[in-house]
Amino acid sequence: MDAEQRREQAAVALLTAWLDDDDGTSEYPATLVSDLAVELGSGDDLSGALEGVLALVAGLTSVAGQLLVRSAQGHGTSEEQELQAVSLLFA
């Protein structure tokens, strides 16, 4: 498995933990971020943890992009239109 696949699998694991936290009270997603950062990084020091966090962000970005494309296809819209609709949820 290459580094990109590892990042994307970690991102899916994090999203799965988020999905399983129905009421938003579990510490598990936050704990998982820390665990994944260590796993994806190159060591237990601050530099390795930062590398792991950046790898996780890259994985989340890739997975979010794939979800955006699928959502747009499912709704018959462009990715830009879909992203604009999502942005209104956070406005």
N, C-alpha and C positions, 0 to 999 in steps of 0.2 A: 504494500500500500504506500502510495507516495504522500508527500507532505500536504498537498492540496486535499486529497481524500481524507486524511486524518483531521484536517481543519473542518471540513464539511461534516464529517461524522460527529465531531465534537459539537458543532453548531446544532445539528439535529438532536443530539442528546440533550442539550440545554433547552431547546424549544419543547422537547417532550417533557422535560421536568417542569417547565413553565405551564404546559397544558395540563399536567396532572395536579397542579396546585390550584384547585378549583376556587378556593376563597382567598388566595393571595397571602396566606398566613404562614406557609411552610418556609423554613430556612433552607430547604433542600436546593432550590435553584441558585441561591447565593453561594452556598457551600460548593455546589457543583462548578460554578464559575472558577472558584479558587482551585479546585482539584484539576479542572481542565487546563487552567493556566500553567500549573506545575507540570502536567503531563505534556503539554505542547511546547513548553519552554525547554531551555537547554541546561537548567540547573535550578537549585533551590534559592539562589541569591536573587536580589532585586532585579538585576539585569535579565536573568533567566525567566523570572515571573513576568516581567514586562514583555519579553519576547513571546511568551505564552499568551498573554492577554491580546497582543496585537495579532497573533495567529488566530485566536478565537474570533476577534472582530472581523478578520478577513474571511473566515469561514461563515460567520453570520451574514456578512455582506453577500457572499456568493449564494447562500441558501435563500436569502431574502430576494435576490434578483431572480432566481428560478421560480420562487413563489409568485413574484410580480408578473412574470411572463405567463405562467399558468393561469393566474387570476384574470389577466387581460384576455387571454384566449377564451376562457370560460364565459366571460361577460361580453365578448365581441367588441372590446374596446382596445385602444392602444395602451402601451405600458405607461405613457405619460398621463393619459386620462385616469388610469387606475391609480397611479401614484398621487395625482391631485385629489382624487376621492378619499384616499387613505389619509392624506395630510389634513383634510377637514376634520377627521376624528380627533386630531390633536391640536386644533386651532382654538 
